């Protein structure tokens, strides 16, 4: 599951850079949390991968939030 979350985070990062599709980051964050839970319960390997996926996923989410607020501030004063 940690590998899945890291792959989803990588796809979200590439999607955000190329096509502004950062929605996949939500799935990367969800899979990362599930992976950390499984790793803790089953004492498996992959904790670093899950944490990396969470970092990438949350970074994309913050980038999306900041850019949304920025564009709202810029275009709020312009008449349609």
mmJSON file of the N, C-alpha and C atoms, coordinates in Angstrom:
{"data_MODEL":{"atom_site":{
"group_PDB":["ATOM","ATOM","ATOM","ATOM","ATOM","ATOM","ATOM","ATOM","ATOM","ATOM","ATOM","ATOM","ATOM","ATOM","ATOM","ATOM","ATOM","ATOM","ATOM","ATOM","ATOM","ATOM","ATOM","ATOM","ATOM","ATOM","ATOM","ATOM","ATOM","ATOM","ATOM","ATOM","ATOM","ATOM","ATOM","ATOM","ATOM","ATOM","ATOM","ATOM","ATOM","ATOM","ATOM","ATOM","ATOM","ATOM","ATOM","ATOM","ATOM","ATOM","ATOM","ATOM","ATOM","ATOM","ATOM","ATOM","ATOM","ATOM","ATOM","ATOM","ATOM","ATOM","ATOM","ATOM","ATOM","ATOM","ATOM","ATOM","ATOM","ATOM","ATOM","ATOM","ATOM","ATOM","ATOM","ATOM","ATOM","ATOM","ATOM","ATOM","ATOM","ATOM","ATOM","ATOM","ATOM","ATOM","ATOM","ATOM","ATOM","ATOM","ATOM","ATOM","ATOM","ATOM","ATOM","ATOM","ATOM","ATOM","ATOM","ATOM","ATOM","ATOM","ATOM","ATOM","ATOM","ATOM","ATOM","ATOM","ATOM","ATOM","ATOM","ATOM","ATOM","ATOM","ATOM","ATOM","ATOM","ATOM","ATOM","ATOM","ATOM","ATOM","ATOM","ATOM","ATOM","ATOM","ATOM","ATOM","ATOM","ATOM","ATOM","ATOM","ATOM","ATOM","ATOM","ATOM","ATOM","ATOM","ATOM","ATOM","ATOM","ATOM","ATOM","ATOM","ATOM","ATOM","ATOM","ATOM","ATOM","ATOM","ATOM","ATOM","ATOM","ATOM","ATOM","ATOM","ATOM","ATOM","ATOM","ATOM","ATOM","ATOM","ATOM","ATOM","ATOM","ATOM","ATOM","ATOM","ATOM","ATOM","ATOM","ATOM","ATOM","ATOM","ATOM","ATOM","ATOM","ATOM","ATOM","ATOM","ATOM","ATOM","ATOM","ATOM","ATOM","ATOM","ATOM","ATOM","ATOM","ATOM","ATOM","ATOM","ATOM","ATOM","ATOM","ATOM","ATOM","ATOM","ATOM","ATOM","ATOM","ATOM","ATOM","ATOM","ATOM","ATOM","ATOM","ATOM","ATOM","ATOM","ATOM","ATOM","ATOM","ATOM","ATOM","ATOM","ATOM","ATOM","ATOM","ATOM","ATOM","ATOM","ATOM","ATOM","ATOM","ATOM","ATOM","ATOM","ATOM","ATOM","ATOM","ATOM","ATOM","ATOM","ATOM","ATOM","ATOM","ATOM","ATOM","ATOM"],
"id":[1,2,3,4,5,6,7,8,9,10,11,12,13,14,15,16,17,18,19,20,21,22,23,24,25,26,27,28,29,30,31,32,33,34,35,36,37,38,39,40,41,42,43,44,45,46,47,48,49,50,51,52,53,54,55,56,57,58,59,60,61,62,63,64,65,66,67,68,69,70,71,72,73,74,75,76,77,78,79,80,81,82,83,84,85,86,87,88,89,90,91,92,93,94,95,96,97,98,99,100,101,102,103,104,105,106,107,108,109,110,111,112,113,114,115,116,117,118,119,120,121,122,123,124,125,126,127,128,129,130,131,132,133,134,135,136,137,138,139,140,141,142,143,144,145,146,147,148,149,150,151,152,153,154,155,156,157,158,159,160,161,162,163,164,165,166,167,168,169,170,171,172,173,174,175,176,177,178,179,180,181,182,183,184,185,186,187,188,189,190,191,192,193,194,195,196,197,198,199,200,201,202,203,204,205,206,207,208,209,210,211,212,213,214,215,216,217,218,219,220,221,222,223,224,225,226,227,228,229,230,231,232,233,234,235,236,237,238,239,240],
"type_symbol":["N","C","C","N","C","C","N","C","C","N","C","C","N","C","C","N","C","C","N","C","C","N","C","C","N","C","C","N","C","C","N","C","C","N","C","C","N","C","C","N","C","C","N","C","C","N","C","C","N","C","C","N","C","C","N","C","C","N","C","C","N","C","C","N","C","C","N","C","C","N","C","C","N","C","C","N","C","C","N","C","C","N","C","C","N","C","C","N","C","C","N","C","C","N","C","C","N","C","C","N","C","C","N","C","C","N","C","C","N","C","C","N","C","C","N","C","C","N","C","C","N","C","C","N","C","C","N","C","C","N","C","C","N","C","C","N","C","C","N","C","C","N","C","C","N","C","C","N","C","C","N","C","C","N","C","C","N","C","C","N","C","C","N","C","C","N","C","C","N","C","C","N","C","C","N","C","C","N","C","C","N","C","C","N","C","C","N","C","C","N","C","C","N","C","C","N","C","C","N","C","C","N","C","C","N","C","C","N","C","C","N","C","C","N","C","C","N","C","C","N","C","C","N","C","C","N","C","C","N","C","C","N","C","C","N","C","C","N","C","C"],
"label_atom_id":["N","CA","C","N","CA","C","N","CA","C","N","CA","C","N","CA","C","N","CA","C","N","CA","C","N","CA","C","N","CA","C","N","CA","C","N","CA","C","N","CA","C","N","CA","C","N","CA","C","N","CA","C","N","CA","C","N","CA","C","N","CA","C","N","CA","C","N","CA","C","N","CA","C","N","CA","C","N","CA","C","N","CA","C","N","CA","C","N","CA","C","N","CA","C","N","CA","C","N","CA","C","N","CA","C","N","CA","C","N","CA","C","N","CA","C","N","CA","C","N","CA","C","N","CA","C","N","CA","C","N","CA","C","N","CA","C","N","CA","C","N","CA","C","N","CA","C","N","CA","C","N","CA","C","N","CA","C","N","CA","C","N","CA","C","N","CA","C","N","CA","C","N","CA","C","N","CA","C","N","CA","C","N","CA","C","N","CA","C","N","CA","C","N","CA","C","N","CA","C","N","CA","C","N","CA","C","N","CA","C","N","CA","C","N","CA","C","N","CA","C","N","CA","C","N","CA","C","N","CA","C","N","CA","C","N","CA","C","N","CA","C","N","CA","C","N","CA","C","N","CA","C","N","CA","C","N","CA","C","N","CA","C","N","CA","C","N","CA","C","N","CA","C","N","CA","C","N","CA","C"],
"label_alt_id":[null,null,null,null,null,null,null,null,null,null,null,null,null,null,null,null,null,null,null,null,null,null,null,null,null,null,null,null,null,null,null,null,null,null,null,null,null,null,null,null,null,null,null,null,null,null,null,null,null,null,null,null,null,null,null,null,null,null,null,null,null,null,null,null,null,null,null,null,null,null,null,null,null,null,null,null,null,null,null,null,null,null,null,null,null,null,null,null,null,null,null,null,null,null,null,null,null,null,null,null,null,null,null,null,null,null,null,null,null,null,null,null,null,null,null,null,null,null,null,null,null,null,null,null,null,null,null,null,null,null,null,null,null,null,null,null,null,null,null,null,null,null,null,null,null,null,null,null,null,null,null,null,null,null,null,null,null,null,null,null,null,null,null,null,null,null,null,null,null,null,null,null,null,null,null,null,null,null,null,null,null,null,null,null,null,null,null,null,null,null,null,null,null,null,null,null,null,null,null,null,null,null,null,null,null,null,null,null,null,null,null,null,null,null,null,null,null,null,null,null,null,null,null,null,null,null,null,null,null,null,null,null,null,null,null,null,null,null,null,null],
"label_comp_id":["UNK","UNK","UNK","UNK","UNK","UNK","UNK","UNK","UNK","UNK","UNK","UNK","UNK","UNK","UNK","UNK","UNK","UNK","UNK","UNK","UNK","UNK","UNK","UNK","UNK","UNK","UNK","UNK","UNK","UNK","UNK","UNK","UNK","UNK","UNK","UNK","UNK","UNK","UNK","UNK","UNK","UNK","UNK","UNK","UNK","UNK","UNK","UNK","UNK","UNK","UNK","UNK","UNK","UNK","UNK","UNK","UNK","UNK","UNK","UNK","UNK","UNK","UNK","UNK","UNK","UNK","UNK","UNK","UNK","UNK","UNK","UNK","UNK","UNK","UNK","UNK","UNK","UNK","UNK","UNK","UNK","UNK","UNK","UNK","UNK","UNK","UNK","UNK","UNK","UNK","UNK","UNK","UNK","UNK","UNK","UNK","UNK","UNK","UNK","UNK","UNK","UNK","UNK","UNK","UNK","UNK","UNK","UNK","UNK","UNK","UNK","UNK","UNK","UNK","UNK","UNK","UNK","UNK","UNK","UNK","UNK","UNK","UNK","UNK","UNK","UNK","UNK","UNK","UNK","UNK","UNK","UNK","UNK","UNK","UNK","UNK","UNK","UNK","UNK","UNK","UNK","UNK","UNK","UNK","UNK","UNK","UNK","UNK","UNK","UNK","UNK","UNK","UNK","UNK","UNK","UNK","UNK","UNK","UNK","UNK","UNK","UNK","UNK","UNK","UNK","UNK","UNK","UNK","UNK","UNK","UNK","UNK","UNK","UNK","UNK","UNK","UNK","UNK","UNK","UNK","UNK","UNK","UNK","UNK","UNK","UNK","UNK","UNK","UNK","UNK","UNK","UNK","UNK","UNK","UNK","UNK","UNK","UNK","UNK","UNK","UNK","UNK","UNK","UNK","UNK","UNK","UNK","UNK","UNK","UNK","UNK","UNK","UNK","UNK","UNK","UNK","UNK","UNK","UNK","UNK","UNK","UNK","UNK","UNK","UNK","UNK","UNK","UNK","UNK","UNK","UNK","UNK","UNK","UNK","UNK","UNK","UNK","UNK","UNK","UNK"],
"label_asym_id":["A","A","A","A","A","A","A","A","A","A","A","A","A","A","A","A","A","A","A","A","A","A","A","A","A","A","A","A","A","A","A","A","A","A","A","A","A","A","A","A","A","A","A","A","A","A","A","A","A","A","A","A","A","A","A","A","A","A","A","A","A","A","A","A","A","A","A","A","A","A","A","A","A","A","A","A","A","A","A","A","A","A","A","A","A","A","A","A","A","A","A","A","A","A","A","A","A","A","A","A","A","A","A","A","A","A","A","A","A","A","A","A","A","A","A","A","A","A","A","A","A","A","A","A","A","A","A","A","A","A","A","A","A","A","A","A","A","A","A","A","A","A","A","A","A","A","A","A","A","A","A","A","A","A","A","A","A","A","A","A","A","A","A","A","A","A","A","A","A","A","A","A","A","A","A","A","A","A","A","A","A","A","A","A","A","A","A","A","A","A","A","A","A","A","A","A","A","A","A","A","A","A","A","A","A","A","A","A","A","A","A","A","A","A","A","A","A","A","A","A","A","A","A","A","A","A","A","A","A","A","A","A","A","A","A","A","A","A","A","A"],
"label_entity_id":["1","1","1","1","1","1","1","1","1","1","1","1","1","1","1","1","1","1","1","1","1","1","1","1","1","1","1","1","1","1","1","1","1","1","1","1","1","1","1","1","1","1","1","1","1","1","1","1","1","1","1","1","1","1","1","1","1","1","1","1","1","1","1","1","1","1","1","1","1","1","1","1","1","1","1","1","1","1","1","1","1","1","1","1","1","1","1","1","1","1","1","1","1","1","1","1","1","1","1","1","1","1","1","1","1","1","1","1","1","1","1","1","1","1","1","1","1","1","1","1","1","1","1","1","1","1","1","1","1","1","1","1","1","1","1","1","1","1","1","1","1","1","1","1","1","1","1","1","1","1","1","1","1","1","1","1","1","1","1","1","1","1","1","1","1","1","1","1","1","1","1","1","1","1","1","1","1","1","1","1","1","1","1","1","1","1","1","1","1","1","1","1","1","1","1","1","1","1","1","1","1","1","1","1","1","1","1","1","1","1","1","1","1","1","1","1","1","1","1","1","1","1","1","1","1","1","1","1","1","1","1","1","1","1","1","1","1","1","1","1"],
"label_seq_id":[1,1,1,2,2,2,3,3,3,4,4,4,5,5,5,6,6,6,7,7,7,8,8,8,9,9,9,10,10,10,11,11,11,12,12,12,13,13,13,14,14,14,15,15,15,16,16,16,17,17,17,18,18,18,19,19,19,20,20,20,21,21,21,22,22,22,23,23,23,24,24,24,25,25,25,26,26,26,27,27,27,28,28,28,29,29,29,30,30,30,31,31,31,32,32,32,33,33,33,34,34,34,35,35,35,36,36,36,37,37,37,38,38,38,39,39,39,40,40,40,41,41,41,42,42,42,43,43,43,44,44,44,45,45,45,46,46,46,47,47,47,48,48,48,49,49,49,50,50,50,51,51,51,52,52,52,53,53,53,54,54,54,55,55,55,56,56,56,57,57,57,58,58,58,59,59,59,60,60,60,61,61,61,62,62,62,63,63,63,64,64,64,65,65,65,66,66,66,67,67,67,68,68,68,69,69,69,70,70,70,71,71,71,72,72,72,73,73,73,74,74,74,75,75,75,76,76,76,77,77,77,78,78,78,79,79,79,80,80,80],
"pdbx_PDB_ins_code":[null,null,null,null,null,null,null,null,null,null,null,null,null,null,null,null,null,null,null,null,null,null,null,null,null,null,null,null,null,null,null,null,null,null,null,null,null,null,null,null,null,null,null,null,null,null,null,null,null,null,null,null,null,null,null,null,null,null,null,null,null,null,null,null,null,null,null,null,null,null,null,null,null,null,null,null,null,null,null,null,null,null,null,null,null,null,null,null,null,null,null,null,null,null,null,null,null,null,null,null,null,null,null,null,null,null,null,null,null,null,null,null,null,null,null,null,null,null,null,null,null,null,null,null,null,null,null,null,null,null,null,null,null,null,null,null,null,null,null,null,null,null,null,null,null,null,null,null,null,null,null,null,null,null,null,null,null,null,null,null,null,null,null,null,null,null,null,null,null,null,null,null,null,null,null,null,null,null,null,null,null,null,null,null,null,null,null,null,null,null,null,null,null,null,null,null,null,null,null,null,null,null,null,null,null,null,null,null,null,null,null,null,null,null,null,null,null,null,null,null,null,null,null,null,null,null,null,null,null,null,null,null,null,null,null,null,null,null,null,null],
"Cartn_x":[0.82,0.0,0.873,2.038,2.938,3.417,3.693,4.133,2.999,1.784,0.624,0.447,0.578,0.411,1.511,2.736,3.822,3.612,3.128,2.844,1.729,0.682,-0.4,0.109,0.997,1.565,2.394,3.161,3.962,3.066,2.01,1.068,0.393,0.054,-0.566,0.401,1.671,2.665,2.843,2.937,3.082,1.802,0.667,-0.608,-0.788,-0.332,-0.424,0.499,1.673,2.641,2.202,1.627,1.308,-0.111,-1.085,-2.471,-3.314,-2.708,-3.415,-4.456,-4.097,-4.984,-4.387,-4.69,-4.141,-5.111,-6.259,-7.272,-6.76,-5.858,-5.314,-4.545,-4.118,-3.397,-4.257,-5.568,-6.468,-6.334,-6.256,-6.114,-4.737,-3.715,-2.372,-2.334,-2.99,-3.026,-3.808,-4.94,-5.736,-4.984,-4.35,-3.584,-2.379,-1.779,-0.653,-1.057,-2.227,-2.7,-3.065,-3.69,-4.005,-2.718,-1.719,-0.443,0.227,0.235,0.838,0.109,-1.212,-1.99,-1.625,-1.55,-1.193,0.226,1.131,2.522,2.62,1.877,1.893,1.308,0.238,-0.415,0.355,0.852,1.486,3.008,3.549,5.004,5.713,5.151,5.713,6.717,7.364,8.29,7.538,8.163,7.589,7.12,7.447,7.019,7.537,8.771,9.359,8.619,8.228,7.48,6.118,5.461,4.153,4.276,5.293,5.498,5.842,6.634,6.957,5.706,4.836,3.584,2.701,2.646,1.867,2.437,3.746,4.377,4.067,4.178,3.89,2.407,1.548,0.105,-0.331,0.146,-0.215,0.414,1.602,2.231,1.405,0.905,0.064,-1.233,-1.795,-3.017,-2.784,-1.671,-1.353,-1.118,-0.421,-0.201,-1.524,-2.438,-3.751,-4.529,-4.476,-5.18,-4.602,-3.284,-2.629,-2.916,-2.848,-3.1,-4.558,-5.477,-6.888,-7.13,-6.581,-6.736,-6.082,-4.927,-4.22,-5.062,-5.59,-6.386,-7.707,-8.272,-9.491,-9.199,-8.062,-7.701,-7.433,-6.812,-6.502,-7.745,-8.616,-9.77,-11.012,-10.945,-12.109,-12.531,-11.593,-11.915,-12.265,-12.078,-12.358,-13.82,-14.446,-15.838,-15.917,-17.009,-17.181,-17.655],
"Cartn_y":[-1.18,0.0,1.256,1.188,2.344,2.66,1.625,1.838,2.444,1.965,2.514,3.993,4.349,5.751,6.617,6.086,6.851,7.018,5.973,6.075,7.083,7.051,8.026,9.444,9.624,10.951,11.422,10.518,10.885,11.251,10.478,10.786,12.13,12.402,13.686,14.833,14.642,15.701,15.981,14.93,15.121,15.717,15.246,15.79,17.249,17.637,19.045,19.901,19.408,20.179,20.308,19.27,19.276,19.725,19.252,19.491,20.108,20.515,21.087,20.118,18.846,17.821,17.321,18.009,17.63,16.846,16.481,15.759,14.389,13.822,12.507,12.555,13.739,13.875,13.43,13.582,13.134,11.626,10.895,9.443,9.056,9.829,9.559,9.745,10.782,11.032,9.923,9.55,8.475,7.162,6.812,5.57,5.628,6.796,6.954,6.717,7.24,7.02,5.554,4.93,3.502,2.691,3.048,2.331,2.465,3.678,3.855,3.03,2.951,2.15,0.669,0.171,-1.228,-1.527,-0.607,-0.799,-0.863,-0.021,-0.034,-1.301,-1.805,-3.006,-4.276,-4.378,-5.615,-5.596,-4.46,-4.285,-4.586,-3.993,-4.181,-3.082,-3.218,-2.189,-1.217,-0.064,0.907,2.186,2.356,3.568,4.824,4.798,5.978,6.31,5.286,5.516,6.137,5.639,6.183,7.642,7.938,9.321,10.222,9.729,10.518,10.797,9.799,9.995,11.023,10.969,11.959,13.366,13.478,14.79,15.36,14.535,15.004,15.343,14.484,14.72,15.987,16.164,17.38,18.622,18.504,19.648,20.087,19.127,19.466,20.107,19.615,20.208,21.654,21.903,23.273,24.167,23.659,24.419,24.773,23.825,24.087,25.121,25.043,26.007,27.41,27.506,28.817,29.423,28.615,29.153,29.561,28.834,29.212,30.545,30.717,31.985,33.119,32.86,33.875,34.327,33.378,33.746,34.401,33.995,34.661,36.104,36.35,37.713,38.579,38.007,38.772,39.1,38.109,38.293,38.759,39.008,39.436,40.857,41.713,43.105,43.351,42.386,42.572,42.316,43.251,43.013,41.969,41.286,40.249,40.827],
"Cartn_z":[0.0,0.0,0.0,0.61,0.617,-0.791,-1.559,-2.941,-3.756,-3.535,-4.238,-3.928,-2.666,-2.294,-2.893,-2.959,-3.561,-5.064,-5.726,-7.162,-7.409,-6.596,-6.746,-6.513,-5.553,-5.303,-6.482,-7.085,-8.253,-9.432,-9.648,-10.728,-10.473,-9.227,-8.885,-9.115,-8.784,-8.998,-10.48,-11.286,-12.731,-13.311,-12.852,-13.33,-12.979,-11.81,-11.416,-12.263,-12.548,-13.335,-14.798,-15.348,-16.775,-17.081,-16.322,-16.695,-15.582,-14.511,-13.362,-12.814,-12.74,-12.207,-10.896,-9.829,-8.54,-7.682,-8.241,-7.482,-7.054,-7.817,-7.494,-6.171,-5.759,-4.494,-3.315,-3.432,-2.367,-2.17,-3.278,-3.189,-2.649,-2.996,-2.482,-0.963,-0.479,0.969,1.678,1.111,1.711,1.753,0.63,0.577,1.521,1.674,2.59,4.032,4.413,5.78,6.017,5.028,5.142,5.256,4.454,4.495,5.859,6.405,7.736,8.793,8.674,9.612,9.483,8.261,8.052,8.519,8.236,8.644,10.168,10.839,12.3,12.887,12.292,12.812,12.502,11.277,10.826,10.926,11.335,11.448,10.128,9.064,7.725,7.419,6.28,5.815,4.908,4.678,3.76,4.416,5.682,6.392,5.705,5.236,4.577,3.285,2.532,1.293,1.58,2.599,2.956,3.407,4.172,4.628,3.448,2.509,1.31,0.496,0.365,-0.368,0.328,1.645,2.386,2.206,2.238,2.064,0.684,-0.348,-1.71,-1.849,-1.341,-1.444,-0.734,0.484,1.217,0.592,0.018,-0.651,-1.856,-2.611,-3.763,-3.296,-2.196,-1.659,-1.219,-0.556,-0.128,-1.341,-2.332,-3.565,-4.225,-4.287,-4.862,-4.072,-2.752,-1.916,-2.073,-2.044,-2.184,-3.558,-4.601,-5.942,-6.103,-5.491,-5.561,-4.876,-3.69,-2.966,-3.745,-4.331,-5.116,-6.31,-7.066,-8.227,-7.839,-6.722,-6.258,-5.885,-5.271,-4.89,-6.124,-7.129,-8.341,-9.136,-9.313,-10.178,-9.454,-8.161,-7.405,-7.772,-8.108,-8.398,-9.855,-10.712,-12.14,-12.439,-13.167,-13.562,-14.674,-14.72,-15.732,-17.001],
"occupancy":[1.0,1.0,1.0,1.0,1.0,1.0,1.0,1.0,1.0,1.0,1.0,1.0,1.0,1.0,1.0,1.0,1.0,1.0,1.0,1.0,1.0,1.0,1.0,1.0,1.0,1.0,1.0,1.0,1.0,1.0,1.0,1.0,1.0,1.0,1.0,1.0,1.0,1.0,1.0,1.0,1.0,1.0,1.0,1.0,1.0,1.0,1.0,1.0,1.0,1.0,1.0,1.0,1.0,1.0,1.0,1.0,1.0,1.0,1.0,1.0,1.0,1.0,1.0,1.0,1.0,1.0,1.0,1.0,1.0,1.0,1.0,1.0,1.0,1.0,1.0,1.0,1.0,1.0,1.0,1.0,1.0,1.0,1.0,1.0,1.0,1.0,1.0,1.0,1.0,1.0,1.0,1.0,1.0,1.0,1.0,1.0,1.0,1.0,1.0,1.0,1.0,1.0,1.0,1.0,1.0,1.0,1.0,1.0,1.0,1.0,1.0,1.0,1.0,1.0,1.0,1.0,1.0,1.0,1.0,1.0,1.0,1.0,1.0,1.0,1.0,1.0,1.0,1.0,1.0,1.0,1.0,1.0,1.0,1.0,1.0,1.0,1.0,1.0,1.0,1.0,1.0,1.0,1.0,1.0,1.0,1.0,1.0,1.0,1.0,1.0,1.0,1.0,1.0,1.0,1.0,1.0,1.0,1.0,1.0,1.0,1.0,1.0,1.0,1.0,1.0,1.0,1.0,1.0,1.0,1.0,1.0,1.0,1.0,1.0,1.0,1.0,1.0,1.0,1.0,1.0,1.0,1.0,1.0,1.0,1.0,1.0,1.0,1.0,1.0,1.0,1.0,1.0,1.0,1.0,1.0,1.0,1.0,1.0,1.0,1.0,1.0,1.0,1.0,1.0,1.0,1.0,1.0,1.0,1.0,1.0,1.0,1.0,1.0,1.0,1.0,1.0,1.0,1.0,1.0,1.0,1.0,1.0,1.0,1.0,1.0,1.0,1.0,1.0,1.0,1.0,1.0,1.0,1.0,1.0,1.0,1.0,1.0,1.0,1.0,1.0],
"B_iso_or_equiv":[0.0,0.0,0.0,0.0,0.0,0.0,0.0,0.0,0.0,0.0,0.0,0.0,0.0,0.0,0.0,0.0,0.0,0.0,0.0,0.0,0.0,0.0,0.0,0.0,0.0,0.0,0.0,0.0,0.0,0.0,0.0,0.0,0.0,0.0,0.0,0.0,0.0,0.0,0.0,0.0,0.0,0.0,0.0,0.0,0.0,0.0,0.0,0.0,0.0,0.0,0.0,0.0,0.0,0.0,0.0,0.0,0.0,0.0,0.0,0.0,0.0,0.0,0.0,0.0,0.0,0.0,0.0,0.0,0.0,0.0,0.0,0.0,0.0,0.0,0.0,0.0,0.0,0.0,0.0,0.0,0.0,0.0,0.0,0.0,0.0,0.0,0.0,0.0,0.0,0.0,0.0,0.0,0.0,0.0,0.0,0.0,0.0,0.0,0.0,0.0,0.0,0.0,0.0,0.0,0.0,0.0,0.0,0.0,0.0,0.0,0.0,0.0,0.0,0.0,0.0,0.0,0.0,0.0,0.0,0.0,0.0,0.0,0.0,0.0,0.0,0.0,0.0,0.0,0.0,0.0,0.0,0.0,0.0,0.0,0.0,0.0,0.0,0.0,0.0,0.0,0.0,0.0,0.0,0.0,0.0,0.0,0.0,0.0,0.0,0.0,0.0,0.0,0.0,0.0,0.0,0.0,0.0,0.0,0.0,0.0,0.0,0.0,0.0,0.0,0.0,0.0,0.0,0.0,0.0,0.0,0.0,0.0,0.0,0.0,0.0,0.0,0.0,0.0,0.0,0.0,0.0,0.0,0.0,0.0,0.0,0.0,0.0,0.0,0.0,0.0,0.0,0.0,0.0,0.0,0.0,0.0,0.0,0.0,0.0,0.0,0.0,0.0,0.0,0.0,0.0,0.0,0.0,0.0,0.0,0.0,0.0,0.0,0.0,0.0,0.0,0.0,0.0,0.0,0.0,0.0,0.0,0.0,0.0,0.0,0.0,0.0,0.0,0.0,0.0,0.0,0.0,0.0,0.0,0.0,0.0,0.0,0.0,0.0,0.0,0.0],
"pdbx_formal_charge":[null,null,null,null,null,null,null,null,null,null,null,null,null,null,null,null,null,null,null,null,null,null,null,null,null,null,null,null,null,null,null,null,null,null,null,null,null,null,null,null,null,null,null,null,null,null,null,null,null,null,null,null,null,null,null,null,null,null,null,null,null,null,null,null,null,null,null,null,null,null,null,null,null,null,null,null,null,null,null,null,null,null,null,null,null,null,null,null,null,null,null,null,null,null,null,null,null,null,null,null,null,null,null,null,null,null,null,null,null,null,null,null,null,null,null,null,null,null,null,null,null,null,null,null,null,null,null,null,null,null,null,null,null,null,null,null,null,null,null,null,null,null,null,null,null,null,null,null,null,null,null,null,null,null,null,null,null,null,null,null,null,null,null,null,null,null,null,null,null,null,null,null,null,null,null,null,null,null,null,null,null,null,null,null,null,null,null,null,null,null,null,null,null,null,null,null,null,null,null,null,null,null,null,null,null,null,null,null,null,null,null,null,null,null,null,null,null,null,null,null,null,null,null,null,null,null,null,null,null,null,null,null,null,null,null,null,null,null,null,null],
"auth_seq_id":[1,1,1,2,2,2,3,3,3,4,4,4,5,5,5,6,6,6,7,7,7,8,8,8,9,9,9,10,10,10,11,11,11,12,12,12,13,13,13,14,14,14,15,15,15,16,16,16,17,17,17,18,18,18,19,19,19,20,20,20,21,21,21,22,22,22,23,23,23,24,24,24,25,25,25,26,26,26,27,27,27,28,28,28,29,29,29,30,30,30,31,31,31,32,32,32,33,33,33,34,34,34,35,35,35,36,36,36,37,37,37,38,38,38,39,39,39,40,40,40,41,41,41,42,42,42,43,43,43,44,44,44,45,45,45,46,46,46,47,47,47,48,48,48,49,49,49,50,50,50,51,51,51,52,52,52,53,53,53,54,54,54,55,55,55,56,56,56,57,57,57,58,58,58,59,59,59,60,60,60,61,61,61,62,62,62,63,63,63,64,64,64,65,65,65,66,66,66,67,67,67,68,68,68,69,69,69,70,70,70,71,71,71,72,72,72,73,73,73,74,74,74,75,75,75,76,76,76,77,77,77,78,78,78,79,79,79,80,80,80],
"auth_comp_id":["UNK","UNK","UNK","UNK","UNK","UNK","UNK","UNK","UNK","UNK","UNK","UNK","UNK","UNK","UNK","UNK","UNK","UNK","UNK","UNK","UNK","UNK","UNK","UNK","UNK","UNK","UNK","UNK","UNK","UNK","UNK","UNK","UNK","UNK","UNK","UNK","UNK","UNK","UNK","UNK","UNK","UNK","UNK","UNK","UNK","UNK","UNK","UNK","UNK","UNK","UNK","UNK","UNK","UNK","UNK","UNK","UNK","UNK","UNK","UNK","UNK","UNK","UNK","UNK","UNK","UNK","UNK","UNK","UNK","UNK","UNK","UNK","UNK","UNK","UNK","UNK","UNK","UNK","UNK","UNK","UNK","UNK","UNK","UNK","UNK","UNK","UNK","UNK","UNK","UNK","UNK","UNK","UNK","UNK","UNK","UNK","UNK","UNK","UNK","UNK","UNK","UNK","UNK","UNK","UNK","UNK","UNK","UNK","UNK","UNK","UNK","UNK","UNK","UNK","UNK","UNK","UNK","UNK","UNK","UNK","UNK","UNK","UNK","UNK","UNK","UNK","UNK","UNK","UNK","UNK","UNK","UNK","UNK","UNK","UNK","UNK","UNK","UNK","UNK","UNK","UNK","UNK","UNK","UNK","UNK","UNK","UNK","UNK","UNK","UNK","UNK","UNK","UNK","UNK","UNK","UNK","UNK","UNK","UNK","UNK","UNK","UNK","UNK","UNK","UNK","UNK","UNK","UNK","UNK","UNK","UNK","UNK","UNK","UNK","UNK","UNK","UNK","UNK","UNK","UNK","UNK","UNK","UNK","UNK","UNK","UNK","UNK","UNK","UNK","UNK","UNK","UNK","UNK","UNK","UNK","UNK","UNK","UNK","UNK","UNK","UNK","UNK","UNK","UNK","UNK","UNK","UNK","UNK","UNK","UNK","UNK","UNK","UNK","UNK","UNK","UNK","UNK","UNK","UNK","UNK","UNK","UNK","UNK","UNK","UNK","UNK","UNK","UNK","UNK","UNK","UNK","UNK","UNK","UNK","UNK","UNK","UNK","UNK","UNK","UNK"],
"auth_asym_id":["A","A","A","A","A","A","A","A","A","A","A","A","A","A","A","A","A","A","A","A","A","A","A","A","A","A","A","A","A","A","A","A","A","A","A","A","A","A","A","A","A","A","A","A","A","A","A","A","A","A","A","A","A","A","A","A","A","A","A","A","A","A","A","A","A","A","A","A","A","A","A","A","A","A","A","A","A","A","A","A","A","A","A","A","A","A","A","A","A","A","A","A","A","A","A","A","A","A","A","A","A","A","A","A","A","A","A","A","A","A","A","A","A","A","A","A","A","A","A","A","A","A","A","A","A","A","A","A","A","A","A","A","A","A","A","A","A","A","A","A","A","A","A","A","A","A","A","A","A","A","A","A","A","A","A","A","A","A","A","A","A","A","A","A","A","A","A","A","A","A","A","A","A","A","A","A","A","A","A","A","A","A","A","A","A","A","A","A","A","A","A","A","A","A","A","A","A","A","A","A","A","A","A","A","A","A","A","A","A","A","A","A","A","A","A","A","A","A","A","A","A","A","A","A","A","A","A","A","A","A","A","A","A","A","A","A","A","A","A","A"],
"auth_atom_id":["N","CA","C","N","CA","C","N","CA","C","N","CA","C","N","CA","C","N","CA","C","N","CA","C","N","CA","C","N","CA","C","N","CA","C","N","CA","C","N","CA","C","N","CA","C","N","CA","C","N","CA","C","N","CA","C","N","CA","C","N","CA","C","N","CA","C","N","CA","C","N","CA","C","N","CA","C","N","CA","C","N","CA","C","N","CA","C","N","CA","C","N","CA","C","N","CA","C","N","CA","C","N","CA","C","N","CA","C","N","CA","C","N","CA","C","N","CA","C","N","CA","C","N","CA","C","N","CA","C","N","CA","C","N","CA","C","N","CA","C","N","CA","C","N","CA","C","N","CA","C","N","CA","C","N","CA","C","N","CA","C","N","CA","C","N","CA","C","N","CA","C","N","CA","C","N","CA","C","N","CA","C","N","CA","C","N","CA","C","N","CA","C","N","CA","C","N","CA","C","N","CA","C","N","CA","C","N","CA","C","N","CA","C","N","CA","C","N","CA","C","N","CA","C","N","CA","C","N","CA","C","N","CA","C","N","CA","C","N","CA","C","N","CA","C","N","CA","C","N","CA","C","N","CA","C","N","CA","C","N","CA","C","N","CA","C","N","CA","C","N","CA","C","N","CA","C","N","CA","C"],
"pdbx_PDB_model_num":[1,1,1,1,1,1,1,1,1,1,1,1,1,1,1,1,1,1,1,1,1,1,1,1,1,1,1,1,1,1,1,1,1,1,1,1,1,1,1,1,1,1,1,1,1,1,1,1,1,1,1,1,1,1,1,1,1,1,1,1,1,1,1,1,1,1,1,1,1,1,1,1,1,1,1,1,1,1,1,1,1,1,1,1,1,1,1,1,1,1,1,1,1,1,1,1,1,1,1,1,1,1,1,1,1,1,1,1,1,1,1,1,1,1,1,1,1,1,1,1,1,1,1,1,1,1,1,1,1,1,1,1,1,1,1,1,1,1,1,1,1,1,1,1,1,1,1,1,1,1,1,1,1,1,1,1,1,1,1,1,1,1,1,1,1,1,1,1,1,1,1,1,1,1,1,1,1,1,1,1,1,1,1,1,1,1,1,1,1,1,1,1,1,1,1,1,1,1,1,1,1,1,1,1,1,1,1,1,1,1,1,1,1,1,1,1,1,1,1,1,1,1,1,1,1,1,1,1,1,1,1,1,1,1,1,1,1,1,1,1]
}}}
